[in-house]
């Protein structure tokens, strides 16, 4: 099959564009988003010793500014290859160029004061520096398209891109405009994100995932306007979309709930896929029956435990969901926060995840052919 890969040592331009590799009809595997960044690129000790940055944290990078983009590109290629070698069916760029999942996009918007930061409470309850919104939030330009194009040139696999959600961005900011209303700010975050998602699909994304962890962290406010702004971000979008909701990184949030405080509400979301954690919280999977009609991206790898799972352990975690979700509607993923693991551990866990999915695939069907990605269109 014609591939999209451009040689690892090649220049950023060029590459052969073709159809992506087929996805298994049952239990396709993917990431939530991130992969471990190499210690030669970013100071992993500093990264792990602080809360995820909401404003830019350029001091974390070890490479001088003049060479940083090239170094990030090289590390991204390594992250792509690790996913391919582990056997993942759908790959990301590992979020290698990001200091956190949200701050790159959130600080690229008009209306944000980049010189004088604000303060807000993190989901842990600690005050942290955040973007200060001082005017109408608008998208100046596409933020992630160049990174997506790089990813597509370097793999023949279907590709997924992640973006921070409008509700979460409104919680990770000090709102000095909009009369202090996070709701009004979230509406404009959603409009900016809608334009970004459209550009990502136009540039060739197979899946775009919106990360909304603060819907779990602040469920009462999420019930007031979270679904409204999430659907605004997806309005008119044609392509396969997912929403990720979680309990926070296991490396940072140690006191973890065993149940979601905001999940059935996502049945009303315009997205096709819901990404959630089940391994670390040992989730009662019966709640998944409230999401009928959605594909479930099932977190099956415990990132709070450095021990690499046995494939049968992963298969057992997948089986827990089967009474409540059709097998054809399950996508297999880790829980979120893979970036905080060592490369060796992350690679071992991903291989175990792929092997666990294969166990169930062989049990249930021998050959059902490739699956089609569901779309908003």
GIFENZI-V951567 format. One record per run of one state. SS is the DSSP state (~ for helix, > for strand, _ for the rest). FROM is the first residue (numbers start at 1). TO is the last residue. If there is no record, write none. Layout:
ss->SS from->FROM to->TO
ss->SS from->FROM to->TO
This chain:
ss->_ from->1 to->23
ss->> from->24 to->24
ss->_ from->25 to->27
ss->> from->28 to->29
ss->_ from->30 to->41
ss->> from->42 to->42
ss->_ from->43 to->43
ss->~ from->44 to->48
ss->_ from->49 to->57
ss->~ from->58 to->60
ss->> from->61 to->61
ss->_ from->62 to->64
ss->~ from->65 to->86
ss->_ from->87 to->89
ss->> from->90 to->91
ss->_ from->92 to->102
ss->~ from->103 to->106
ss->_ from->107 to->108
ss->> from->109 to->121
ss->_ from->122 to->126
ss->> from->127 to->139
ss->_ from->140 to->144
ss->~ from->145 to->153
ss->_ from->154 to->157
ss->> from->158 to->164
ss->_ from->165 to->165
ss->~ from->166 to->171
ss->_ from->172 to->172
ss->> from->173 to->175
ss->_ from->176 to->177
ss->~ from->178 to->180
ss->_ from->181 to->181
ss->~ from->182 to->202
ss->_ from->203 to->206
ss->> from->207 to->211
ss->_ from->212 to->213
ss->~ from->214 to->217
ss->_ from->218 to->218
ss->~ from->219 to->233
ss->_ from->234 to->239
ss->> from->240 to->244
ss->_ from->245 to->263
ss->~ from->264 to->268
ss->_ from->269 to->272
ss->> from->273 to->277
ss->_ from->278 to->284
ss->~ from->285 to->291
ss->_ from->292 to->294
ss->> from->295 to->299
ss->_ from->300 to->310
ss->~ from->311 to->322
ss->_ from->323 to->326
ss->~ from->327 to->329
ss->> from->330 to->333
ss->_ from->334 to->337
ss->~ from->338 to->340
ss->_ from->341 to->342
ss->~ from->343 to->364
ss->_ from->365 to->369
ss->> from->370 to->370
ss->_ from->371 to->377
